Amino acid sequence: MAERPRRTQLVVVRFADGRAGKGGQRDKERDVNAIRWFAAFAAVTALLNHGSAAAQTAFGVKGGVTWADAAFIDQFTSEALLRKAGGGFVTLPVSERAAVQLEALYIERGFSTSGLHQDGSRTRMSYLDFPILLRFRPTPSAARVRPILLAGAYWGHEVGCRLEGGVAQFEESNSCEGRFRLRGVADVGLIVGAAIEMATVDAWFVTLEARYHYGVRNLYWDPASDGAKARNLSALAGVGVRVGG
């Protein structure tokens, strides 16, 4: 009976040391590198756009649905949630067929474990994303229907999080604090996608778009936990207008 408390204390000490050790340092270094990469990408796209013609600048709004899921470090399984996304964009030309697109989007992330695990639940996270995208148009600008390829990065700030379903074992079942005590408030990731832009009346146009968001930051923000990284597949429709001469 006298040995058992000492063994328990040793396990706790090892866990605390391990969480703050090399593994945690590597995870923080990856996050810092991801943020630096995003900052460098933003700087390069700003330089590419320097001196571009304002006549082709476009403004618009878009919205649609997103299938939100997560990739877990420890192979934990989950299912996608059908969520929503929407916001505004401005497109700045770089050349005849290339442009930089700046966006501000509200997007919902998360995942579901309902039916997959005991006491499964649905995790719903809301973010304000700020993507910077490079757009390439294979066809000339005079074409009425224009396919577009997209690639870039995003930085997102968490504005809400809640749990639904079998969460009675958590300390606060109506929030994320009982489950994700050390979760981060920011997300950084990559975006790839394709769109179709269709001219309508005068300078107006509509867009149909599919894109994939590949998060690179651990949303749990705890190296000792079963870390999760966001994955979103989005289908968006939008309307925009070109301004200037």
Biotite code that builds the C-alpha atoms (Angstrom):
import biotite.structure as struc

atoms = struc.array([
    struc.Atom([0.000, 0.000, 0.000], chain_id="A", res_id=1, res_name="MET", atom_name="CA", element="C"),
    struc.Atom([2.944, 2.338, 0.689], chain_id="A", res_id=2, res_name="ALA", atom_name="CA", element="C"),
    struc.Atom([4.438, 1.880, -2.800], chain_id="A", res_id=3, res_name="GLU", atom_name="CA", element="C"),
    struc.Atom([1.317, 2.700, -4.818], chain_id="A", res_id=4, res_name="ARG", atom_name="CA", element="C"),
    struc.Atom([1.237, 6.489, -4.164], chain_id="A", res_id=5, res_name="PRO", atom_name="CA", element="C"),
    struc.Atom([4.884, 6.791, -5.181], chain_id="A", res_id=6, res_name="ARG", atom_name="CA", element="C"),
    struc.Atom([4.273, 4.960, -8.480], chain_id="A", res_id=7, res_name="ARG", atom_name="CA", element="C"),
    struc.Atom([1.283, 7.176, -9.223], chain_id="A", res_id=8, res_name="THR", atom_name="CA", element="C"),
    struc.Atom([3.312, 10.295, -8.501], chain_id="A", res_id=9, res_name="GLN", atom_name="CA", element="C"),
    struc.Atom([6.069, 9.106, -10.852], chain_id="A", res_id=10, res_name="LEU", atom_name="CA", element="C"),
    struc.Atom([3.585, 8.662, -13.701], chain_id="A", res_id=11, res_name="VAL", atom_name="CA", element="C"),
    struc.Atom([2.232, 12.178, -13.214], chain_id="A", res_id=12, res_name="VAL", atom_name="CA", element="C"),
    struc.Atom([5.720, 13.678, -13.230], chain_id="A", res_id=13, res_name="VAL", atom_name="CA", element="C"),
    struc.Atom([6.631, 11.871, -16.441], chain_id="A", res_id=14, res_name="ARG", atom_name="CA", element="C"),
    struc.Atom([3.454, 13.042, -18.148], chain_id="A", res_id=15, res_name="PHE", atom_name="CA", element="C"),
    struc.Atom([4.049, 16.651, -17.193], chain_id="A", res_id=16, res_name="ALA", atom_name="CA", element="C"),
    struc.Atom([7.688, 16.509, -18.289], chain_id="A", res_id=17, res_name="ASP", atom_name="CA", element="C"),
    struc.Atom([6.794, 14.806, -21.552], chain_id="A", res_id=18, res_name="GLY", atom_name="CA", element="C"),
    struc.Atom([4.194, 17.399, -22.450], chain_id="A", res_id=19, res_name="ARG", atom_name="CA", element="C"),
    struc.Atom([6.612, 20.243, -21.949], chain_id="A", res_id=20, res_name="ALA", atom_name="CA", element="C"),
    struc.Atom([9.583, 18.429, -23.504], chain_id="A", res_id=21, res_name="GLY", atom_name="CA", element="C"),
    struc.Atom([10.878, 17.928, -27.004], chain_id="A", res_id=22, res_name="LYS", atom_name="CA", element="C"),
    struc.Atom([7.541, 16.857, -28.476], chain_id="A", res_id=23, res_name="GLY", atom_name="CA", element="C"),
    struc.Atom([5.820, 20.027, -27.303], chain_id="A", res_id=24, res_name="GLY", atom_name="CA", element="C"),
    struc.Atom([8.700, 22.159, -28.504], chain_id="A", res_id=25, res_name="GLN", atom_name="CA", element="C"),
    struc.Atom([8.564, 20.589, -31.981], chain_id="A", res_id=26, res_name="ARG", atom_name="CA", element="C"),
    struc.Atom([4.823, 21.190, -32.186], chain_id="A", res_id=27, res_name="ASP", atom_name="CA", element="C"),
    struc.Atom([5.239, 24.862, -31.252], chain_id="A", res_id=28, res_name="LYS", atom_name="CA", element="C"),
    struc.Atom([8.085, 25.227, -33.754], chain_id="A", res_id=29, res_name="GLU", atom_name="CA", element="C"),
    struc.Atom([5.867, 23.828, -36.523], chain_id="A", res_id=30, res_name="ARG", atom_name="CA", element="C"),
    struc.Atom([3.147, 26.331, -35.643], chain_id="A", res_id=31, res_name="ASP", atom_name="CA", element="C"),
    struc.Atom([5.615, 29.223, -35.676], chain_id="A", res_id=32, res_name="VAL", atom_name="CA", element="C"),
    struc.Atom([7.014, 28.077, -39.025], chain_id="A", res_id=33, res_name="ASN", atom_name="CA", element="C"),
    struc.Atom([3.495, 27.844, -40.468], chain_id="A", res_id=34, res_name="ALA", atom_name="CA", element="C"),
    struc.Atom([2.705, 31.403, -39.393], chain_id="A", res_id=35, res_name="ILE", atom_name="CA", element="C"),
    struc.Atom([6.003, 32.649, -40.814], chain_id="A", res_id=36, res_name="ARG", atom_name="CA", element="C"),
    struc.Atom([5.267, 30.871, -44.098], chain_id="A", res_id=37, res_name="TRP", atom_name="CA", element="C"),
    struc.Atom([1.865, 32.531, -44.304], chain_id="A", res_id=38, res_name="PHE", atom_name="CA", element="C"),
    struc.Atom([3.401, 35.947, -43.616], chain_id="A", res_id=39, res_name="ALA", atom_name="CA", element="C"),
    struc.Atom([6.000, 35.383, -46.339], chain_id="A", res_id=40, res_name="ALA", atom_name="CA", element="C"),
    struc.Atom([3.283, 34.292, -48.775], chain_id="A", res_id=41, res_name="PHE", atom_name="CA", element="C"),
    struc.Atom([1.295, 37.449, -48.027], chain_id="A", res_id=42, res_name="ALA", atom_name="CA", element="C"),
    struc.Atom([4.365, 39.604, -48.640], chain_id="A", res_id=43, res_name="ALA", atom_name="CA", element="C"),
    struc.Atom([5.146, 37.924, -51.976], chain_id="A", res_id=44, res_name="VAL", atom_name="CA", element="C"),
    struc.Atom([1.588, 38.272, -53.266], chain_id="A", res_id=45, res_name="THR", atom_name="CA", element="C"),
    struc.Atom([1.573, 41.954, -52.310], chain_id="A", res_id=46, res_name="ALA", atom_name="CA", element="C"),
    struc.Atom([4.764, 42.475, -54.319], chain_id="A", res_id=47, res_name="LEU", atom_name="CA", element="C"),
    struc.Atom([3.327, 40.623, -57.301], chain_id="A", res_id=48, res_name="LEU", atom_name="CA", element="C"),
    struc.Atom([0.310, 42.909, -57.270], chain_id="A", res_id=49, res_name="ASN", atom_name="CA", element="C"),
    struc.Atom([2.349, 46.124, -57.061], chain_id="A", res_id=50, res_name="HIS", atom_name="CA", element="C"),
    struc.Atom([1.593, 48.332, -60.045], chain_id="A", res_id=51, res_name="GLY", atom_name="CA", element="C"),
    struc.Atom([-1.278, 46.211, -61.432], chain_id="A", res_id=52, res_name="SER", atom_name="CA", element="C"),
    struc.Atom([-4.034, 47.825, -63.441], chain_id="A", res_id=53, res_name="ALA", atom_name="CA", element="C"),
    struc.Atom([-6.964, 48.937, -61.300], chain_id="A", res_id=54, res_name="ALA", atom_name="CA", element="C"),
    struc.Atom([-9.326, 48.652, -64.275], chain_id="A", res_id=55, res_name="ALA", atom_name="CA", element="C"),
    struc.Atom([-9.662, 44.908, -63.761], chain_id="A", res_id=56, res_name="GLN", atom_name="CA", element="C"),
    struc.Atom([-10.174, 44.987, -60.008], chain_id="A", res_id=57, res_name="THR", atom_name="CA", element="C"),
    struc.Atom([-13.234, 43.002, -58.937], chain_id="A", res_id=58, res_name="ALA", atom_name="CA", element="C"),
    struc.Atom([-15.301, 42.877, -55.753], chain_id="A", res_id=59, res_name="PHE", atom_name="CA", element="C"),
    struc.Atom([-17.861, 40.304, -54.710], chain_id="A", res_id=60, res_name="GLY", atom_name="CA", element="C"),
    struc.Atom([-19.472, 38.034, -52.161], chain_id="A", res_id=61, res_name="VAL", atom_name="CA", element="C"),
    struc.Atom([-19.712, 34.262, -51.978], chain_id="A", res_id=62, res_name="LYS", atom_name="CA", element="C"),
    struc.Atom([-21.309, 31.619, -49.830], chain_id="A", res_id=63, res_name="GLY", atom_name="CA", element="C"),
    struc.Atom([-22.113, 27.945, -49.680], chain_id="A", res_id=64, res_name="GLY", atom_name="CA", element="C"),
    struc.Atom([-21.547, 24.734, -47.758], chain_id="A", res_id=65, res_name="VAL", atom_name="CA", element="C"),
    struc.Atom([-18.478, 23.004, -46.394], chain_id="A", res_id=66, res_name="THR", atom_name="CA", element="C"),
    struc.Atom([-17.889, 19.436, -45.300], chain_id="A", res_id=67, res_name="TRP", atom_name="CA", element="C"),
    struc.Atom([-15.871, 19.825, -42.093], chain_id="A", res_id=68, res_name="ALA", atom_name="CA", element="C"),
    struc.Atom([-13.721, 17.051, -40.653], chain_id="A", res_id=69, res_name="ASP", atom_name="CA", element="C"),
    struc.Atom([-10.362, 16.636, -38.922], chain_id="A", res_id=70, res_name="ALA", atom_name="CA", element="C"),
    struc.Atom([-7.216, 14.554, -39.332], chain_id="A", res_id=71, res_name="ALA", atom_name="CA", element="C"),
    struc.Atom([-6.154, 13.117, -35.977], chain_id="A", res_id=72, res_name="PHE", atom_name="CA", element="C"),
    struc.Atom([-2.550, 12.495, -35.046], chain_id="A", res_id=73, res_name="ILE", atom_name="CA", element="C"),
    struc.Atom([-3.373, 9.213, -33.279], chain_id="A", res_id=74, res_name="ASP", atom_name="CA", element="C"),
    struc.Atom([-5.605, 7.848, -36.108], chain_id="A", res_id=75, res_name="GLN", atom_name="CA", element="C"),
    struc.Atom([-8.777, 8.600, -34.134], chain_id="A", res_id=76, res_name="PHE", atom_name="CA", element="C"),
    struc.Atom([-11.772, 8.226, -36.466], chain_id="A", res_id=77, res_name="THR", atom_name="CA", element="C"),
    struc.Atom([-14.470, 10.802, -37.136], chain_id="A", res_id=78, res_name="SER", atom_name="CA", element="C"),
    struc.Atom([-17.092, 11.799, -39.688], chain_id="A", res_id=79, res_name="GLU", atom_name="CA", element="C"),
    struc.Atom([-17.614, 15.043, -41.588], chain_id="A", res_id=80, res_name="ALA", atom_name="CA", element="C"),
    struc.Atom([-20.225, 17.625, -40.622], chain_id="A", res_id=81, res_name="LEU", atom_name="CA", element="C"),
    struc.Atom([-22.133, 19.639, -43.213], chain_id="A", res_id=82, res_name="LEU", atom_name="CA", element="C"),
    struc.Atom([-21.544, 23.269, -42.264], chain_id="A", res_id=83, res_name="ARG", atom_name="CA", element="C"),
    struc.Atom([-21.695, 26.709, -43.902], chain_id="A", res_id=84, res_name="LYS", atom_name="CA", element="C"),
    struc.Atom([-19.233, 29.317, -45.176], chain_id="A", res_id=85, res_name="ALA", atom_name="CA", element="C"),
    struc.Atom([-19.476, 32.774, -46.711], chain_id="A", res_id=86, res_name="GLY", atom_name="CA", element="C"),
    struc.Atom([-17.885, 36.187, -47.020], chain_id="A", res_id=87, res_name="GLY", atom_name="CA", element="C"),
    struc.Atom([-16.417, 38.735, -49.394], chain_id="A", res_id=88, res_name="GLY", atom_name="CA", element="C"),
    struc.Atom([-13.478, 38.965, -51.776], chain_id="A", res_id=89, res_name="PHE", atom_name="CA", element="C"),
    struc.Atom([-11.462, 41.391, -53.859], chain_id="A", res_id=90, res_name="VAL", atom_name="CA", element="C"),
    struc.Atom([-9.491, 40.299, -56.925], chain_id="A", res_id=91, res_name="THR", atom_name="CA", element="C"),
    struc.Atom([-6.382, 42.262, -57.936], chain_id="A", res_id=92, res_name="LEU", atom_name="CA", element="C"),
    struc.Atom([-4.780, 41.552, -61.338], chain_id="A", res_id=93, res_name="PRO", atom_name="CA", element="C"),
    struc.Atom([-1.118, 40.622, -61.647], chain_id="A", res_id=94, res_name="VAL", atom_name="CA", element="C"),
    struc.Atom([-1.063, 39.948, -65.400], chain_id="A", res_id=95, res_name="SER", atom_name="CA", element="C"),
    struc.Atom([-3.475, 39.168, -68.234], chain_id="A", res_id=96, res_name="GLU", atom_name="CA", element="C"),
    struc.Atom([-4.320, 35.742, -66.799], chain_id="A", res_id=97, res_name="ARG", atom_name="CA", element="C"),
    struc.Atom([-3.069, 35.830, -63.206], chain_id="A", res_id=98, res_name="ALA", atom_name="CA", element="C"),
    struc.Atom([-4.479, 37.615, -60.182], chain_id="A", res_id=99, res_name="ALA", atom_name="CA", element="C"),
    struc.Atom([-4.319, 37.764, -56.405], chain_id="A", res_id=100, res_name="VAL", atom_name="CA", element="C"),
    struc.Atom([-7.565, 37.258, -54.496], chain_id="A", res_id=101, res_name="GLN", atom_name="CA", element="C"),
    struc.Atom([-7.976, 38.492, -50.918], chain_id="A", res_id=102, res_name="LEU", atom_name="CA", element="C"),
    struc.Atom([-10.885, 37.107, -48.924], chain_id="A", res_id=103, res_name="GLU", atom_name="CA", element="C"),
    struc.Atom([-12.583, 37.453, -45.557], chain_id="A", res_id=104, res_name="ALA", atom_name="CA", element="C"),
    struc.Atom([-14.714, 34.381, -44.851], chain_id="A", res_id=105, res_name="LEU", atom_name="CA", element="C"),
    struc.Atom([-16.800, 33.038, -42.014], chain_id="A", res_id=106, res_name="TYR", atom_name="CA", element="C"),
    struc.Atom([-16.308, 29.279, -42.068], chain_id="A", res_id=107, res_name="ILE", atom_name="CA", element="C"),
    struc.Atom([-17.348, 26.509, -39.719], chain_id="A", res_id=108, res_name="GLU", atom_name="CA", element="C"),
    struc.Atom([-15.038, 23.621, -38.863], chain_id="A", res_id=109, res_name="ARG", atom_name="CA", element="C"),
    struc.Atom([-15.389, 20.557, -36.699], chain_id="A", res_id=110, res_name="GLY", atom_name="CA", element="C"),
    struc.Atom([-16.066, 16.842, -36.790], chain_id="A", res_id=111, res_name="PHE", atom_name="CA", element="C"),
    struc.Atom([-18.501, 14.221, -35.532], chain_id="A", res_id=112, res_name="SER", atom_name="CA", element="C"),
    struc.Atom([-17.884, 11.088, -33.489], chain_id="A", res_id=113, res_name="THR", atom_name="CA", element="C"),
    struc.Atom([-21.579, 10.294, -32.982], chain_id="A", res_id=114, res_name="SER", atom_name="CA", element="C"),
    struc.Atom([-22.152, 6.596, -33.578], chain_id="A", res_id=115, res_name="GLY", atom_name="CA", element="C"),
    struc.Atom([-18.414, 5.897, -33.865], chain_id="A", res_id=116, res_name="LEU", atom_name="CA", element="C"),
    struc.Atom([-17.283, 6.044, -30.242], chain_id="A", res_id=117, res_name="HIS", atom_name="CA", element="C"),
    struc.Atom([-18.833, 5.700, -26.823], chain_id="A", res_id=118, res_name="GLN", atom_name="CA", element="C"),
    struc.Atom([-20.281, 9.036, -25.739], chain_id="A", res_id=119, res_name="ASP", atom_name="CA", element="C"),
    struc.Atom([-19.674, 10.384, -29.237], chain_id="A", res_id=120, res_name="GLY", atom_name="CA", element="C"),
    struc.Atom([-20.373, 14.033, -29.888], chain_id="A", res_id=121, res_name="SER", atom_name="CA", element="C"),
    struc.Atom([-20.269, 16.754, -32.539], chain_id="A", res_id=122, res_name="ARG", atom_name="CA", element="C"),
    struc.Atom([-17.612, 19.427, -32.287], chain_id="A", res_id=123, res_name="THR", atom_name="CA", element="C"),
    struc.Atom([-18.481, 22.689, -34.046], chain_id="A", res_id=124, res_name="ARG", atom_name="CA", element="C"),
    struc.Atom([-15.886, 25.453, -34.390], chain_id="A", res_id=125, res_name="MET", atom_name="CA", element="C"),
    struc.Atom([-16.446, 28.815, -36.072], chain_id="A", res_id=126, res_name="SER", atom_name="CA", element="C"),
    struc.Atom([-13.632, 30.826, -37.649], chain_id="A", res_id=127, res_name="TYR", atom_name="CA", element="C"),
    struc.Atom([-12.982, 34.075, -39.423], chain_id="A", res_id=128, res_name="LEU", atom_name="CA", element="C"),
    struc.Atom([-10.584, 33.127, -42.214], chain_id="A", res_id=129, res_name="ASP", atom_name="CA", element="C"),
    struc.Atom([-8.412, 35.472, -44.243], chain_id="A", res_id=130, res_name="PHE", atom_name="CA", element="C"),
    struc.Atom([-7.236, 33.579, -47.345], chain_id="A", res_id=131, res_name="PRO", atom_name="CA", element="C"),
    struc.Atom([-4.733, 34.908, -49.874], chain_id="A", res_id=132, res_name="ILE", atom_name="CA", element="C"),
    struc.Atom([-5.099, 33.085, -53.197], chain_id="A", res_id=133, res_name="LEU", atom_name="CA", element="C"),
    struc.Atom([-3.249, 33.079, -56.485], chain_id="A", res_id=134, res_name="LEU", atom_name="CA", element="C"),
    struc.Atom([-5.664, 32.730, -59.415], chain_id="A", res_id=135, res_name="ARG", atom_name="CA", element="C"),
    struc.Atom([-4.708, 31.533, -62.875], chain_id="A", res_id=136, res_name="PHE", atom_name="CA", element="C"),
    struc.Atom([-7.133, 31.782, -65.808], chain_id="A", res_id=137, res_name="ARG", atom_name="CA", element="C"),
    struc.Atom([-6.274, 29.538, -68.814], chain_id="A", res_id=138, res_name="PRO", atom_name="CA", element="C"),
    struc.Atom([-8.672, 31.380, -71.146], chain_id="A", res_id=139, res_name="THR", atom_name="CA", element="C"),
    struc.Atom([-8.543, 35.036, -72.331], chain_id="A", res_id=140, res_name="PRO", atom_name="CA", element="C"),
    struc.Atom([-10.495, 37.635, -70.373], chain_id="A", res_id=141, res_name="SER", atom_name="CA", element="C"),
    struc.Atom([-12.895, 38.130, -73.285], chain_id="A", res_id=142, res_name="ALA", atom_name="CA", element="C"),
    struc.Atom([-14.266, 34.594, -72.863], chain_id="A", res_id=143, res_name="ALA", atom_name="CA", element="C"),
    struc.Atom([-17.767, 34.515, -71.403], chain_id="A", res_id=144, res_name="ARG", atom_name="CA", element="C"),
    struc.Atom([-17.079, 31.349, -69.365], chain_id="A", res_id=145, res_name="VAL", atom_name="CA", element="C"),
    struc.Atom([-13.669, 31.338, -67.696], chain_id="A", res_id=146, res_name="ARG", atom_name="CA", element="C"),
    struc.Atom([-12.189, 28.366, -65.760], chain_id="A", res_id=147, res_name="PRO", atom_name="CA", element="C"),
    struc.Atom([-9.892, 29.385, -62.914], chain_id="A", res_id=148, res_name="ILE", atom_name="CA", element="C"),
    struc.Atom([-7.308, 27.496, -60.843], chain_id="A", res_id=149, res_name="LEU", atom_name="CA", element="C"),
    struc.Atom([-6.770, 28.524, -57.212], chain_id="A", res_id=150, res_name="LEU", atom_name="CA", element="C"),
    struc.Atom([-3.920, 27.988, -54.751], chain_id="A", res_id=151, res_name="ALA", atom_name="CA", element="C"),
    struc.Atom([-2.915, 29.794, -51.609], chain_id="A", res_id=152, res_name="GLY", atom_name="CA", element="C"),
    struc.Atom([-2.987, 29.920, -47.829], chain_id="A", res_id=153, res_name="ALA", atom_name="CA", element="C"),
    struc.Atom([-5.217, 31.116, -45.018], chain_id="A", res_id=154, res_name="TYR", atom_name="CA", element="C"),
    struc.Atom([-5.011, 32.336, -41.446], chain_id="A", res_id=155, res_name="TRP", atom_name="CA", element="C"),
    struc.Atom([-8.116, 31.857, -39.325], chain_id="A", res_id=156, res_name="GLY", atom_name="CA", element="C"),
    struc.Atom([-9.179, 33.110, -35.899], chain_id="A", res_id=157, res_name="HIS", atom_name="CA", element="C"),
    struc.Atom([-11.594, 31.052, -33.821], chain_id="A", res_id=158, res_name="GLU", atom_name="CA", element="C"),
    struc.Atom([-14.723, 32.974, -32.856], chain_id="A", res_id=159, res_name="VAL", atom_name="CA", element="C"),
    struc.Atom([-16.815, 30.160, -31.401], chain_id="A", res_id=160, res_name="GLY", atom_name="CA", element="C"),
    struc.Atom([-16.806, 26.528, -30.338], chain_id="A", res_id=161, res_name="CYS", atom_name="CA", element="C"),
    struc.Atom([-19.404, 24.199, -28.866], chain_id="A", res_id=162, res_name="ARG", atom_name="CA", element="C"),
    struc.Atom([-20.083, 20.514, -28.315], chain_id="A", res_id=163, res_name="LEU", atom_name="CA", element="C"),
    struc.Atom([-23.335, 18.695, -28.995], chain_id="A", res_id=164, res_name="GLU", atom_name="CA", element="C"),
    struc.Atom([-24.488, 15.171, -28.279], chain_id="A", res_id=165, res_name="GLY", atom_name="CA", element="C"),
    struc.Atom([-22.997, 12.724, -25.779], chain_id="A", res_id=166, res_name="GLY", atom_name="CA", element="C"),
    struc.Atom([-20.963, 15.184, -23.761], chain_id="A", res_id=167, res_name="VAL", atom_name="CA", element="C"),
    struc.Atom([-22.392, 14.561, -20.290], chain_id="A", res_id=168, res_name="ALA", atom_name="CA", element="C"),
    struc.Atom([-18.973, 13.421, -19.046], chain_id="A", res_id=169, res_name="GLN", atom_name="CA", element="C"),
    struc.Atom([-17.414, 16.813, -19.809], chain_id="A", res_id=170, res_name="PHE", atom_name="CA", element="C"),
    struc.Atom([-17.197, 19.494, -17.168], chain_id="A", res_id=171, res_name="GLU", atom_name="CA", element="C"),
    struc.Atom([-19.038, 22.040, -19.312], chain_id="A", res_id=172, res_name="GLU", atom_name="CA", element="C"),
    struc.Atom([-21.254, 20.236, -21.794], chain_id="A", res_id=173, res_name="SER", atom_name="CA", element="C"),
    struc.Atom([-22.389, 23.396, -23.569], chain_id="A", res_id=174, res_name="ASN", atom_name="CA", element="C"),
    struc.Atom([-18.883, 24.646, -24.435], chain_id="A", res_id=175, res_name="SER", atom_name="CA", element="C"),
    struc.Atom([-15.493, 23.365, -25.529], chain_id="A", res_id=176, res_name="CYS", atom_name="CA", element="C"),
    struc.Atom([-13.707, 24.220, -22.281], chain_id="A", res_id=177, res_name="GLU", atom_name="CA", element="C"),
    struc.Atom([-14.380, 20.852, -20.698], chain_id="A", res_id=178, res_name="GLY", atom_name="CA", element="C"),
    struc.Atom([-12.804, 18.960, -23.588], chain_id="A", res_id=179, res_name="ARG", atom_name="CA", element="C"),
    struc.Atom([-10.294, 21.232, -25.325], chain_id="A", res_id=180, res_name="PHE", atom_name="CA", element="C"),
    struc.Atom([-8.773, 23.165, -22.431], chain_id="A", res_id=181, res_name="ARG", atom_name="CA", element="C"),
    struc.Atom([-5.561, 23.965, -24.290], chain_id="A", res_id=182, res_name="LEU", atom_name="CA", element="C"),
    struc.Atom([-6.967, 24.388, -27.771], chain_id="A", res_id=183, res_name="ARG", atom_name="CA", element="C"),
    struc.Atom([-5.606, 27.172, -29.942], chain_id="A", res_id=184, res_name="GLY", atom_name="CA", element="C"),
    struc.Atom([-7.590, 30.154, -31.141], chain_id="A", res_id=185, res_name="VAL", atom_name="CA", element="C"),
    struc.Atom([-5.899, 30.351, -34.556], chain_id="A", res_id=186, res_name="ALA", atom_name="CA", element="C"),
    struc.Atom([-5.568, 28.055, -37.544], chain_id="A", res_id=187, res_name="ASP", atom_name="CA", element="C"),
    struc.Atom([-3.173, 28.187, -40.480], chain_id="A", res_id=188, res_name="VAL", atom_name="CA", element="C"),
    struc.Atom([-3.439, 26.120, -43.643], chain_id="A", res_id=189, res_name="GLY", atom_name="CA", element="C"),
    struc.Atom([-3.285, 25.717, -47.395], chain_id="A", res_id=190, res_name="LEU", atom_name="CA", element="C"),
    struc.Atom([-6.027, 25.983, -50.031], chain_id="A", res_id=191, res_name="ILE", atom_name="CA", element="C"),
    struc.Atom([-6.312, 24.445, -53.492], chain_id="A", res_id=192, res_name="VAL", atom_name="CA", element="C"),
    struc.Atom([-9.340, 24.599, -55.751], chain_id="A", res_id=193, res_name="GLY", atom_name="CA", element="C"),
    struc.Atom([-10.971, 25.423, -59.047], chain_id="A", res_id=194, res_name="ALA", atom_name="CA", element="C"),
    struc.Atom([-13.730, 27.785, -60.131], chain_id="A", res_id=195, res_name="ALA", atom_name="CA", element="C"),
    struc.Atom([-15.834, 28.741, -63.113], chain_id="A", res_id=196, res_name="ILE", atom_name="CA", element="C"),
    struc.Atom([-16.487, 32.434, -63.679], chain_id="A", res_id=197, res_name="GLU", atom_name="CA", element="C"),
    struc.Atom([-19.386, 33.375, -65.969], chain_id="A", res_id=198, res_name="MET", atom_name="CA", element="C"),
    struc.Atom([-19.991, 36.870, -67.320], chain_id="A", res_id=199, res_name="ALA", atom_name="CA", element="C"),
    struc.Atom([-23.602, 38.077, -67.020], chain_id="A", res_id=200, res_name="THR", atom_name="CA", element="C"),
    struc.Atom([-24.664, 41.708, -67.540], chain_id="A", res_id=201, res_name="VAL", atom_name="CA", element="C"),
    struc.Atom([-22.194, 44.549, -68.110], chain_id="A", res_id=202, res_name="ASP", atom_name="CA", element="C"),
    struc.Atom([-19.354, 44.152, -65.595], chain_id="A", res_id=203, res_name="ALA", atom_name="CA", element="C"),
    struc.Atom([-21.175, 41.621, -63.419], chain_id="A", res_id=204, res_name="TRP", atom_name="CA", element="C"),
    struc.Atom([-20.272, 37.937, -63.152], chain_id="A", res_id=205, res_name="PHE", atom_name="CA", element="C"),
    struc.Atom([-21.137, 34.838, -61.133], chain_id="A", res_id=206, res_name="VAL", atom_name="CA", element="C"),
    struc.Atom([-18.794, 32.144, -59.849], chain_id="A", res_id=207, res_name="THR", atom_name="CA", element="C"),
    struc.Atom([-19.060, 28.466, -58.931], chain_id="A", res_id=208, res_name="LEU", atom_name="CA", element="C"),
    struc.Atom([-16.176, 27.138, -56.886], chain_id="A", res_id=209, res_name="GLU", atom_name="CA", element="C"),
    struc.Atom([-14.854, 24.016, -55.154], chain_id="A", res_id=210, res_name="ALA", atom_name="CA", element="C"),
    struc.Atom([-11.903, 24.218, -52.775], chain_id="A", res_id=211, res_name="ARG", atom_name="CA", element="C"),
    struc.Atom([-10.087, 22.120, -50.198], chain_id="A", res_id=212, res_name="TYR", atom_name="CA", element="C"),
    struc.Atom([-8.755, 23.607, -46.948], chain_id="A", res_id=213, res_name="HIS", atom_name="CA", element="C"),
    struc.Atom([-5.783, 21.716, -45.489], chain_id="A", res_id=214, res_name="TYR", atom_name="CA", element="C"),
    struc.Atom([-5.100, 22.857, -41.931], chain_id="A", res_id=215, res_name="GLY", atom_name="CA", element="C"),
    struc.Atom([-1.556, 22.499, -40.630], chain_id="A", res_id=216, res_name="VAL", atom_name="CA", element="C"),
    struc.Atom([-1.964, 23.692, -37.049], chain_id="A", res_id=217, res_name="ARG", atom_name="CA", element="C"),
    struc.Atom([-3.003, 21.486, -34.142], chain_id="A", res_id=218, res_name="ASN", atom_name="CA", element="C"),
    struc.Atom([-6.457, 22.717, -33.119], chain_id="A", res_id=219, res_name="LEU", atom_name="CA", element="C"),
    struc.Atom([-6.087, 21.108, -29.690], chain_id="A", res_id=220, res_name="TYR", atom_name="CA", element="C"),
    struc.Atom([-2.900, 23.100, -29.080], chain_id="A", res_id=221, res_name="TRP", atom_name="CA", element="C"),
    struc.Atom([-1.650, 20.380, -26.706], chain_id="A", res_id=222, res_name="ASP", atom_name="CA", element="C"),
    struc.Atom([1.225, 18.094, -27.832], chain_id="A", res_id=223, res_name="PRO", atom_name="CA", element="C"),
    struc.Atom([0.264, 15.487, -25.212], chain_id="A", res_id=224, res_name="ALA", atom_name="CA", element="C"),
    struc.Atom([-3.282, 15.078, -26.557], chain_id="A", res_id=225, res_name="SER", atom_name="CA", element="C"),
    struc.Atom([-4.725, 13.403, -29.637], chain_id="A", res_id=226, res_name="ASP", atom_name="CA", element="C"),
    struc.Atom([-4.144, 16.489, -31.774], chain_id="A", res_id=227, res_name="GLY", atom_name="CA", element="C"),
    struc.Atom([-6.470, 17.334, -34.655], chain_id="A", res_id=228, res_name="ALA", atom_name="CA", element="C"),
    struc.Atom([-5.931, 19.357, -37.825], chain_id="A", res_id=229, res_name="LYS", atom_name="CA", element="C"),
    struc.Atom([-8.825, 20.854, -39.773], chain_id="A", res_id=230, res_name="ALA", atom_name="CA", element="C"),
    struc.Atom([-9.957, 19.564, -43.153], chain_id="A", res_id=231, res_name="ARG", atom_name="CA", element="C"),
    struc.Atom([-12.698, 21.322, -45.148], chain_id="A", res_id=232, res_name="ASN", atom_name="CA", element="C"),
    struc.Atom([-14.114, 20.621, -48.598], chain_id="A", res_id=233, res_name="LEU", atom_name="CA", element="C"),
    struc.Atom([-16.214, 23.613, -49.687], chain_id="A", res_id=234, res_name="SER", atom_name="CA", element="C"),
    struc.Atom([-18.654, 24.302, -52.518], chain_id="A", res_id=235, res_name="ALA", atom_name="CA", element="C"),
    struc.Atom([-19.285, 28.029, -52.976], chain_id="A", res_id=236, res_name="LEU", atom_name="CA", element="C"),
    struc.Atom([-21.287, 30.263, -55.303], chain_id="A", res_id=237, res_name="ALA", atom_name="CA", element="C"),
    struc.Atom([-20.755, 33.987, -55.651], chain_id="A", res_id=238, res_name="GLY", atom_name="CA", element="C"),
    struc.Atom([-21.498, 37.179, -57.508], chain_id="A", res_id=239, res_name="VAL", atom_name="CA", element="C"),
    struc.Atom([-19.090, 39.998, -58.305], chain_id="A", res_id=240, res_name="GLY", atom_name="CA", element="C"),
    struc.Atom([-18.530, 43.137, -60.325], chain_id="A", res_id=241, res_name="VAL", atom_name="CA", element="C"),
    struc.Atom([-15.498, 44.618, -62.059], chain_id="A", res_id=242, res_name="ARG", atom_name="CA", element="C"),
    struc.Atom([-14.833, 48.276, -61.365], chain_id="A", res_id=243, res_name="VAL", atom_name="CA", element="C"),
    struc.Atom([-12.817, 50.970, -63.101], chain_id="A", res_id=244, res_name="GLY", atom_name="CA", element="C"),
    struc.Atom([-12.415, 51.898, -66.754], chain_id="A", res_id=245, res_name="GLY", atom_name="CA", element="C"),
])
